[in-house]
Amino acid sequence: MDERLKELMQDLGNAINESLSDSDRIAAAIGEIKRGGYDVFLVLEATIGFNKRDGHGEDGGEMHGLANVPDSLRKVKWTSQDQKFLKALKISVEEESK
């Protein structure tokens, strides 16, 4: 992987961490849990796909690492709690058209 891409991926990871750390809403929710007598362990996993464009400005193919995954395994069913959580992080999810 080229060094510039590694730098950009590291910057993205740092930006995600900072946005979570700076979130008053997340801090408040964690504070409520702690006040309830619980320890909080927050572990998030992100899968980030990327692909090299063909130079024409259009995405040209599958994301690296997902090319051999069947469509049935790529689909995610979001619960209302998932949607609230993502909205709290200001992450929008595009609905699949039917």
N, CA, C and O atoms as a Tinker XYZ file with bonds, in Angstrom:
   392  protein
     1  N      0.860000   -1.169000    0.000000    73     2
     2  CA     0.000000    0.000000    0.000000    64     1     3
     3  C      0.904000    1.229000    0.000000    63     2     4     5
     4  O      1.915000    1.256000    0.702000    81     3
     5  N      0.548000    2.237000   -0.777000    73     3     6
     6  CA     1.439000    3.387000   -0.852000    64     5     7
     7  C      1.385000    4.229000    0.423000    63     6     8     9
     8  O      0.365000    4.267000    1.111000    81     7
     9  N      2.471000    4.889000    0.721000    73     7    10
    10  CA     2.628000    5.620000    1.982000    64     9    11
    11  C      1.588000    6.723000    2.147000    63    10    12    13
    12  O      1.106000    6.952000    3.257000    81    11
    13  N      1.238000    7.401000    1.075000    73    11    14
    14  CA     0.244000    8.485000    1.157000    64    13    15
    15  C     -1.114000    7.927000    1.572000    63    14    16    17
    16  O     -1.810000    8.530000    2.389000    81    15
    17  N     -1.487000    6.792000    1.019000    73    15    18
    18  CA    -2.754000    6.170000    1.385000    64    17    19
    19  C     -2.731000    5.752000    2.853000    63    18    20    21
    20  O     -3.731000    5.910000    3.553000    81    19
    21  N     -1.621000    5.227000    3.323000    73    19    22
    22  CA    -1.497000    4.864000    4.739000    64    21    23
    23  C     -1.694000    6.091000    5.626000    63    22    24    25
    24  O     -2.380000    6.028000    6.647000    81    23
    25  N     -1.084000    7.206000    5.225000    73    23    26
    26  CA    -1.238000    8.462000    5.981000    64    25    27
    27  C     -2.699000    8.901000    6.024000    63    26    28    29
    28  O     -3.215000    9.276000    7.077000    81    27
    29  N     -3.358000    8.852000    4.864000    73    27    30
    30  CA    -4.760000    9.273000    4.778000    64    29    31
    31  C     -5.654000    8.377000    5.624000    63    30    32    33
    32  O     -6.584000    8.862000    6.269000    81    31
    33  N     -5.382000    7.070000    5.628000    73    31    34
    34  CA    -6.176000    6.147000    6.430000    64    33    35
    35  C     -5.957000    6.417000    7.923000    63    34    36    37
    36  O     -6.899000    6.348000    8.713000    81    35
    37  N     -4.725000    6.721000    8.302000    73    35    38
    38  CA    -4.430000    7.059000    9.694000    64    37    39
    39  C     -5.160000    8.342000   10.092000    63    38    40    41
    40  O     -5.714000    8.433000   11.187000    81    39
    41  N     -5.156000    9.336000    9.193000    73    39    42
    42  CA    -5.874000   10.588000    9.450000    64    41    43
    43  C     -7.366000   10.335000    9.641000    63    42    44    45
    44  O     -7.994000   10.940000   10.510000    81    43
    45  N     -7.929000    9.449000    8.837000    73    43    46
    46  CA    -9.343000    9.112000    8.965000    64    45    47
    47  C     -9.617000    8.460000   10.314000    63    46    48    49
    48  O    -10.591000    8.803000   10.984000    81    47
    49  N     -8.772000    7.533000   10.713000    73    47    50
    50  CA    -8.930000    6.890000   12.020000    64    49    51
    51  C     -8.850000    7.895000   13.152000    63    50    52    53
    52  O     -9.640000    7.838000   14.095000    81    51
    53  N     -7.899000    8.816000   13.064000    73    51    54
    54  CA    -7.766000    9.859000   14.083000    64    53    55
    55  C     -8.999000   10.756000   14.129000    63    54    56    57
    56  O     -9.470000   11.120000   15.207000    81    55
    57  N     -9.518000   11.109000   12.953000    73    55    58
    58  CA   -10.704000   11.965000   12.893000    64    57    59
    59  C    -11.911000   11.275000   13.530000    63    58    60    61
    60  O    -12.692000   11.914000   14.235000    81    59
    61  N    -12.064000    9.974000   13.282000    73    59    62
    62  CA   -13.169000    9.219000   13.878000    64    61    63
    63  C    -13.016000    9.190000   15.399000    63    62    64    65
    64  O    -13.981000    9.429000   16.125000    81    63
    65  N    -11.816000    8.900000   15.878000    73    63    66
    66  CA   -11.572000    8.879000   17.325000    64    65    67
    67  C    -11.856000   10.234000   17.958000    63    66    68    69
    68  O    -12.490000   10.311000   19.010000    81    67
    69  N    -11.389000   11.303000   17.318000    73    67    70
    70  CA   -11.609000   12.646000   17.860000    64    69    71
    71  C    -13.089000   12.994000   17.891000    63    70    72    73
    72  O    -13.566000   13.596000   18.853000    81    71
    73  N    -13.817000   12.620000   16.843000    73    71    74
    74  CA   -15.245000   12.957000   16.821000    64    73    75
    75  C    -15.992000   12.228000   17.929000    63    74    76    77
    76  O    -16.922000   12.785000   18.511000    81    75
    77  N    -15.603000   10.990000   18.230000    73    75    78
    78  CA   -16.228000   10.256000   19.327000    64    77    79
    79  C    -15.841000   10.864000   20.672000    63    78    80    81
    80  O    -16.676000   11.004000   21.565000    81    79
    81  N    -14.570000   11.221000   20.803000    73    79    82
    82  CA   -14.085000   11.791000   22.063000    64    81    83
    83  C    -14.710000   13.149000   22.348000    63    82    84    85
    84  O    -14.940000   13.499000   23.506000    81    83
    85  N    -14.985000   13.910000   21.301000    73    83    86
    86  CA   -15.519000   15.263000   21.463000    64    85    87
    87  C    -17.045000   15.310000   21.556000    63    86    88    89
    88  O    -17.621000   16.385000   21.723000    81    87
    89  N    -17.692000   14.174000   21.450000    73    87    90
    90  CA   -19.153000   14.146000   21.440000    64    89    91
    91  C    -19.711000   14.296000   22.858000    63    90    92    93
    92  O    -19.530000   13.422000   23.706000    81    91
    93  N    -20.390000   15.414000   23.095000    73    91    94
    94  CA   -21.031000   15.634000   24.387000    64    93    95
    95  C    -22.124000   14.604000   24.642000    63    94    96    97
    96  O    -22.326000   14.165000   25.774000    81    95
    97  N    -22.816000   14.229000   23.595000    73    95    98
    98  CA   -23.922000   13.268000   23.745000    64    97    99
    99  C    -23.398000   11.893000   24.163000    63    98   100   101
   100  O    -23.983000   11.243000   25.029000    81    99
   101  N    -22.301000   11.451000   23.552000    73    99   102
   102  CA   -21.717000   10.168000   23.934000    64   101   103
   103  C    -21.194000   10.235000   25.358000    63   102   104   105
   104  O    -21.395000    9.306000   26.141000    81   103
   105  N    -20.517000   11.341000   25.703000    73   103   106
   106  CA   -19.987000   11.510000   27.059000    64   105   107
   107  C    -21.122000   11.489000   28.081000    63   106   108   109
   108  O    -20.984000   10.893000   29.149000    81   107
   109  N    -22.238000   12.134000   27.759000    73   107   110
   110  CA   -23.379000   12.164000   28.675000    64   109   111
   111  C    -23.964000   10.759000   28.866000    63   110   112   113
   112  O    -24.291000   10.363000   29.985000    81   111
   113  N    -24.092000   10.016000   27.769000    73   111   114
   114  CA   -24.642000    8.660000   27.857000    64   113   115
   115  C    -23.723000    7.761000   28.683000    63   114   116   117
   116  O    -24.193000    6.984000   29.514000    81   115
   117  N    -22.426000    7.866000   28.455000    73   115   118
   118  CA   -21.475000    7.069000   29.236000    64   117   119
   119  C    -21.523000    7.480000   30.702000    63   118   120   121
   120  O    -21.457000    6.628000   31.588000    81   119
   121  N    -21.637000    8.778000   30.963000    73   119   122
   122  CA   -21.736000    9.271000   32.341000    64   121   123
   123  C    -22.947000    8.709000   33.059000    63   122   124   125
   124  O    -22.856000    8.347000   34.232000    81   123
   125  N    -24.078000    8.629000   32.374000    73   123   126
   126  CA   -25.301000    8.065000   32.964000    64   125   127
   127  C    -25.106000    6.601000   33.323000    63   126   128   129
   128  O    -25.537000    6.153000   34.385000    81   127
   129  N    -24.457000    5.861000   32.440000    73   127   130
   130  CA   -24.203000    4.444000   32.706000    64   129   131
   131  C    -23.298000    4.297000   33.920000    63   130   132   133
   132  O    -23.537000    3.450000   34.780000    81   131
   133  N    -22.249000    5.128000   33.989000    73   131   134
   134  CA   -21.323000    5.064000   35.124000    64   133   135
   135  C    -22.034000    5.434000   36.425000    63   134   136   137
   136  O    -21.792000    4.817000   37.462000    81   135
   137  N    -22.916000    6.445000   36.373000    73   135   138
   138  CA   -23.673000    6.830000   37.567000    64   137   139
   139  C    -24.609000    5.716000   38.017000    63   138   140   141
   140  O    -24.993000    5.649000   39.185000    81   139
   141  N    -24.970000    4.846000   37.084000    73   139   142
   142  CA   -25.799000    3.686000   37.412000    64   141   143
   143  C    -24.990000    2.564000   38.042000    63   142   144   145
   144  O    -25.545000    1.519000   38.382000    81   143
   145  N    -23.688000    2.765000   38.203000    73   143   146
   146  CA   -22.860000    1.778000   38.866000    64   145   147
   147  C    -22.156000    0.800000   37.942000    63   146   148   149
   148  O    -21.663000   -0.233000   38.395000    81   147
   149  N    -22.102000    1.108000   36.663000    73   147   150
   150  CA   -21.481000    0.205000   35.696000    64   149   151
   151  C    -20.186000    0.794000   35.144000    63   150   152   153
   152  O    -20.057000    2.009000   34.994000    81   151
   153  N    -19.244000   -0.074000   34.849000    73   151   154
   154  CA   -18.074000    0.336000   34.080000    64   153   155
   155  C    -18.458000    0.262000   32.611000    63   154   156   157
   156  O    -19.272000   -0.573000   32.217000    81   155
   157  N    -17.872000    1.136000   31.802000    73   155   158
   158  CA   -18.213000    1.184000   30.381000    64   157   159
   159  C    -16.978000    0.864000   29.545000    63   158   160   161
   160  O    -15.911000    1.451000   29.725000    81   159
   161  N    -17.154000   -0.078000   28.633000    73   159   162
   162  CA   -16.117000   -0.412000   27.669000    64   161   163
   163  C    -16.718000   -0.215000   26.287000    63   162   164   165
   164  O    -17.641000   -0.933000   25.904000    81   163
   165  N    -16.212000    0.733000   25.550000    73   163   166
   166  CA   -16.735000    1.029000   24.223000    64   165   167
   167  C    -15.711000    0.589000   23.187000    63   166   168   169
   168  O    -14.613000    1.140000   23.111000    81   167
   169  N    -16.081000   -0.407000   22.394000    73   167   170
   170  CA   -15.219000   -0.889000   21.326000    64   169   171
   171  C    -16.010000   -0.798000   20.039000    63   170   172   173
   172  O    -17.069000   -1.412000   19.907000    81   171
   173  N    -15.506000   -0.043000   19.106000    73   171   174
   174  CA   -16.161000    0.095000   17.809000    64   173   175
   175  C    -15.251000   -0.480000   16.739000    63   174   176   177
   176  O    -14.029000   -0.346000   16.804000    81   175
   177  N    -15.855000   -1.114000   15.767000    73   175   178
   178  CA   -15.091000   -1.649000   14.651000    64   177   179
   179  C    -15.596000   -0.993000   13.383000    63   178   180   181
   180  O    -16.802000   -0.924000   13.146000    81   179
   181  N    -14.685000   -0.519000   12.582000    73   179   182
   182  CA   -15.058000    0.096000   11.310000    64   181   183
   183  C    -14.379000   -0.661000   10.180000    63   182   184   185
   184  O    -13.190000   -0.973000   10.249000    81   183
   185  N    -15.137000   -0.945000    9.157000    73   183   186
   186  CA   -14.573000   -1.524000    7.952000    64   185   187
   187  C    -14.619000   -0.450000    6.893000    63   186   188   189
   188  O    -15.689000    0.050000    6.548000    81   187
   189  N    -13.470000   -0.101000    6.383000    73   187   190
   190  CA   -13.390000    0.968000    5.391000    64   189   191
   191  C    -12.904000    0.358000    4.089000    63   190   192   193
   192  O    -11.810000   -0.203000    4.023000    81   191
   193  N    -13.718000    0.470000    3.063000    73   191   194
   194  CA   -13.336000   -0.042000    1.754000    64   193   195
   195  C    -12.852000    1.097000    0.876000    63   194   196   197
   196  O    -13.263000    2.245000    1.047000    81   195
   197  N    -11.997000    0.781000   -0.042000    73   195   198
   198  CA   -11.522000    1.783000   -0.981000    64   197   199
   199  C    -11.167000    1.092000   -2.282000    63   198   200   201
   200  O    -10.890000   -0.108000   -2.311000    81   199
   201  N    -11.179000    1.852000   -3.342000    73   199   202
   202  CA   -10.732000    1.332000   -4.620000    64   201   203
   203  C    -10.110000    2.463000   -5.425000    63   202   204   205
   204  O    -10.478000    3.627000   -5.266000    81   203
   205  N     -9.202000    2.127000   -6.255000    73   203   206
   206  CA    -8.525000    3.092000   -7.110000    64   205   207
   207  C     -9.434000    3.398000   -8.278000    63   206   208   209
   208  O     -9.885000    2.491000   -8.979000    81   207
   209  N     -9.709000    4.698000   -8.492000    73   207   210
   210  CA   -10.532000    5.089000   -9.642000    64   209   211
   211  C     -9.745000    4.896000  -10.930000    63   210   212   213
   212  O     -8.514000    4.894000  -10.935000    81   211
   213  N    -10.479000    4.737000  -12.012000    73   211   214
   214  CA    -9.827000    4.474000  -13.298000    64   213   215
   215  C     -9.338000    5.744000  -13.993000    63   214   216   217
   216  O     -8.863000    5.685000  -15.127000    81   215
   217  N     -9.453000    6.894000  -13.318000    73   215   218
   218  CA    -8.965000    8.134000  -13.913000    64   217   219
   219  C    -10.045000    8.944000  -14.591000    63   218   220   221
   220  O     -9.794000   10.078000  -14.999000    81   219
   221  N    -11.242000    8.395000  -14.725000    73   219   222
   222  CA   -12.348000    9.096000  -15.362000    64   221   223
   223  C    -13.304000    9.692000  -14.340000    63   222   224   225
   224  O    -14.346000   10.237000  -14.704000    81   223
   225  N    -12.954000    9.591000  -13.061000    73   223   226
   226  CA   -13.800000   10.158000  -12.020000    64   225   227
   227  C    -14.905000    9.240000  -11.549000    63   226   228   229
   228  O    -15.616000    9.573000  -10.600000    81   227
   229  N    -15.068000    8.104000  -12.179000    73   227   230
   230  CA   -16.111000    7.155000  -11.776000    64   229   231
   231  C    -15.471000    6.041000  -10.975000    63   230   232   233
   232  O    -14.327000    5.660000  -11.227000    81   231
   233  N    -16.208000    5.522000  -10.012000    73   231   234
   234  CA   -15.721000    4.367000   -9.278000    64   233   235
   235  C    -15.751000    3.186000  -10.225000    63   234   236   237
   236  O    -16.743000    2.960000  -10.918000    81   235
   237  N    -14.672000    2.438000  -10.253000    73   235   238
   238  CA   -14.582000    1.372000  -11.239000    64   237   239
   239  C    -14.474000   -0.002000  -10.645000    63   238   240   241
   240  O    -13.489000   -0.690000  -10.912000    81   239
   241  N    -15.423000   -0.443000   -9.857000    73   239   242
   242  CA   -15.366000   -1.820000   -9.414000    64   241   243
   243  C    -15.703000   -1.986000   -7.964000    63   242   244   245
   244  O    -16.230000   -1.087000   -7.308000    81   243
   245  N    -15.384000   -3.164000   -7.481000    73   243   246
   246  CA   -15.689000   -3.539000   -6.109000    64   245   247
   247  C    -14.692000   -2.927000   -5.143000    63   246   248   249
   248  O    -13.573000   -2.584000   -5.525000    81   247
   249  N    -15.099000   -2.792000   -3.903000    73   247   250
   250  CA   -14.179000   -2.360000   -2.869000    64   249   251
   251  C    -13.206000   -3.490000   -2.593000    63   250   252   253
   252  O    -13.585000   -4.661000   -2.609000    81   251
   253  N    -11.949000   -3.139000   -2.338000    73   251   254
   254  CA   -10.954000   -4.153000   -2.026000    64   253   255
   255  C    -11.391000   -4.926000   -0.790000    63   254   256   257
   256  O    -11.868000   -4.338000    0.180000    81   255
   257  N    -11.232000   -6.210000   -0.827000    73   255   258
   258  CA   -11.569000   -7.042000    0.314000    64   257   259
   259  C    -13.008000   -7.533000    0.302000    63   258   260   261
   260  O    -13.336000   -8.448000    1.057000    81   259
   261  N    -13.872000   -6.967000   -0.516000    73   259   262
   262  CA   -15.272000   -7.391000   -0.539000    64   261   263
   263  C    -15.660000   -8.038000   -1.860000    63   262   264   265
   264  O    -16.811000   -8.441000   -2.033000    81   263
   265  N    -14.737000   -8.144000   -2.780000    73   263   266
   266  CA   -15.060000   -8.639000   -4.118000    64   265   267
   267  C    -15.606000  -10.060000   -4.096000    63   266   268   269
   268  O    -16.453000  -10.395000   -4.924000    81   267
   269  N    -15.149000  -10.904000   -3.178000    73   267   270
   270  CA   -15.571000  -12.304000   -3.153000    64   269   271
   271  C    -16.665000  -12.593000   -2.141000    63   270   272   273
   272  O    -16.996000  -13.756000   -1.909000    81   271
   273  N    -17.236000  -11.551000   -1.530000    73   271   274
   274  CA   -18.291000  -11.733000   -0.542000    64   273   275
   275  C    -19.637000  -11.725000   -1.268000    63   274   276   277
   276  O    -19.919000  -10.791000   -2.018000    81   275
   277  N    -20.465000  -12.735000   -1.063000    73   275   278
   278  CA   -21.769000  -12.768000   -1.734000    64   277   279
   279  C    -22.645000  -11.586000   -1.319000    63   278   280   281
   280  O    -22.559000  -11.102000   -0.190000    81   279
   281  N    -23.493000  -11.129000   -2.250000    73   279   282
   282  CA   -24.386000  -10.009000   -1.971000    64   281   283
   283  C    -25.224000  -10.234000   -0.722000    63   282   284   285
   284  O    -25.488000   -9.295000    0.028000    81   283
   285  N    -25.644000  -11.471000   -0.496000    73   283   286
   286  CA   -26.493000  -11.768000    0.661000    64   285   287
   287  C    -25.790000  -11.478000    1.979000    63   286   288   289
   288  O    -26.453000  -11.186000    2.974000    81   287
   289  N    -24.458000  -11.550000    2.008000    73   287   290
   290  CA   -23.713000  -11.266000    3.228000    64   289   291
   291  C    -23.345000   -9.786000    3.349000    63   290   292   293
   292  O    -22.966000   -9.343000    4.433000    81   291
   293  N    -23.446000   -9.023000    2.281000    73   291   294
   294  CA   -23.106000   -7.603000    2.313000    64   293   295
   295  C    -24.252000   -6.758000    2.849000    63   294   296   297
   296  O    -24.031000   -5.645000    3.325000    81   295
   297  N    -25.466000   -7.274000    2.776000    73   295   298
   298  CA   -26.632000   -6.500000    3.195000    64   297   299
   299  C    -26.716000   -6.457000    4.706000    63   298   300   301
   300  O    -26.483000   -7.460000    5.379000    81   299
   301  N    -27.049000   -5.295000    5.234000    73   299   302
   302  CA   -27.150000   -5.107000    6.674000    64   301   303
   303  C    -28.572000   -4.694000    6.996000    63   302   304   305
   304  O    -29.139000   -3.832000    6.324000    81   303
   305  N    -29.150000   -5.301000    8.017000    73   303   306
   306  CA   -30.469000   -4.899000    8.484000    64   305   307
   307  C    -30.265000   -4.037000    9.718000    63   306   308   309
   308  O    -29.761000   -4.509000   10.737000    81   307
   309  N    -30.657000   -2.768000    9.626000    73   307   310
   310  CA   -30.469000   -1.814000   10.715000    64   309   311
   311  C    -31.669000   -1.834000   11.645000    63   310   312   313
   312  O    -32.812000   -1.768000   11.192000    81   311
   313  N    -31.415000   -1.924000   12.934000    73   311   314
   314  CA   -32.493000   -1.785000   13.910000    64   313   315
   315  C    -32.695000   -0.295000   14.171000    63   314   316   317
   316  O    -31.877000    0.525000   13.755000    81   315
   317  N    -33.772000    0.053000   14.853000    73   315   318
   318  CA   -33.999000    1.456000   15.179000    64   317   319
   319  C    -32.896000    1.965000   16.100000    63   318   320   321
   320  O    -32.528000    3.138000   16.035000    81   319
   321  N    -32.367000    1.095000   16.958000    73   319   322
   322  CA   -31.262000    1.498000   17.834000    64   321   323
   323  C    -29.996000    1.771000   17.031000    63   322   324   325
   324  O    -29.267000    2.719000   17.324000    81   323
   325  N    -29.732000    0.946000   16.021000    73   323   326
   326  CA   -28.576000    1.181000   15.148000    64   325   327
   327  C    -28.694000    2.546000   14.488000    63   326   328   329
   328  O    -27.729000    3.309000   14.437000    81   327
   329  N    -29.891000    2.848000   13.981000    73   327   330
   330  CA   -30.107000    4.113000   13.282000    64   329   331
   331  C    -29.948000    5.301000   14.228000    63   330   332   333
   332  O    -29.362000    6.316000   13.850000    81   331
   333  N    -30.463000    5.186000   15.454000    73   331   334
   334  CA   -30.302000    6.269000   16.425000    64   333   335
   335  C    -28.842000    6.487000   16.755000    63   334   336   337
   336  O    -28.383000    7.625000   16.853000    81   335
   337  N    -28.100000    5.385000   16.929000    73   335   338
   338  CA   -26.682000    5.485000   17.255000    64   337   339
   339  C    -25.913000    6.173000   16.126000    63   338   340   341
   340  O    -25.121000    7.083000   16.372000    81   339
   341  N    -26.150000    5.736000   14.895000    73   339   342
   342  CA   -25.460000    6.343000   13.764000    64   341   343
   343  C    -25.839000    7.809000   13.608000    63   342   344   345
   344  O    -24.994000    8.643000   13.284000    81   343
   345  N    -27.109000    8.122000   13.837000    73   343   346
   346  CA   -27.547000    9.514000   13.753000    64   345   347
   347  C    -26.845000   10.364000   14.815000    63   346   348   349
   348  O    -26.477000   11.508000   14.552000    81   347
   349  N    -26.663000    9.807000   16.005000    73   347   350
   350  CA   -25.963000   10.522000   17.075000    64   349   351
   351  C    -24.521000   10.823000   16.678000    63   350   352   353
   352  O    -23.953000   11.833000   17.094000    81   351
   353  N    -23.936000    9.941000   15.871000    73   351   354
   354  CA   -22.570000   10.150000   15.387000    64   353   355
   355  C    -22.537000   10.955000   14.093000    63   354   356   357
   356  O    -21.479000   11.170000   13.500000    81   355
   357  N    -23.723000   11.397000   13.669000    73   355   358
   358  CA   -23.865000   12.169000   12.422000    64   357   359
   359  C    -23.404000   11.370000   11.212000    63   358   360   361
   360  O    -22.734000   11.886000   10.318000    81   359
   361  N    -23.784000   10.088000   11.210000    73   359   362
   362  CA   -23.491000    9.196000   10.095000    64   361   363
   363  C    -24.813000    8.859000    9.428000    63   362   364   365
   364  O    -25.738000    8.381000   10.085000    81   363
   365  N    -24.908000    9.102000    8.135000    73   363   366
   366  CA   -26.143000    8.758000    7.434000    64   365   367
   367  C    -25.928000    7.490000    6.624000    63   366   368   369
   368  O    -24.845000    7.237000    6.098000    81   367
   369  N    -26.984000    6.708000    6.539000    73   367   370
   370  CA   -26.938000    5.455000    5.800000    64   369   371
   371  C    -27.949000    5.564000    4.687000    63   370   372   373
   372  O    -29.123000    5.854000    4.915000    81   371
   373  N    -27.468000    5.323000    3.458000    73   371   374
   374  CA   -28.375000    5.380000    2.321000    64   373   375
   375  C    -29.250000    4.149000    2.308000    63   374   376   377
   376  O    -28.768000    3.024000    2.439000    81   375
   377  N    -30.541000    4.372000    2.148000    73   375   378
   378  CA   -31.491000    3.258000    2.068000    64   377   379
   379  C    -31.350000    2.630000    0.677000    63   378   380   381
   380  O    -31.171000    3.343000   -0.311000    81   379
   381  N    -31.430000    1.307000    0.600000    73   379   382
   382  CA   -31.392000    0.624000   -0.684000    64   381   383
   383  C    -32.745000    0.779000   -1.364000    63   382   384   385
   384  O    -33.779000    0.524000   -0.747000    81   383
   385  N    -32.752000    1.192000   -2.622000    73   383   386
   386  CA   -34.030000    1.322000   -3.330000    64   385   387
   387  C    -34.552000   -0.060000   -3.670000    63   386   388   389
   388  O    -33.792000   -0.975000   -3.986000    81   387
   389  N    -35.890000   -0.188000   -3.596000    73   387   390
   390  CA   -36.509000   -1.508000   -3.791000    64   389   391
   391  C    -37.054000   -1.662000   -5.184000    63   390   392
   392  O    -37.607000   -2.710000   -5.518000    81   391
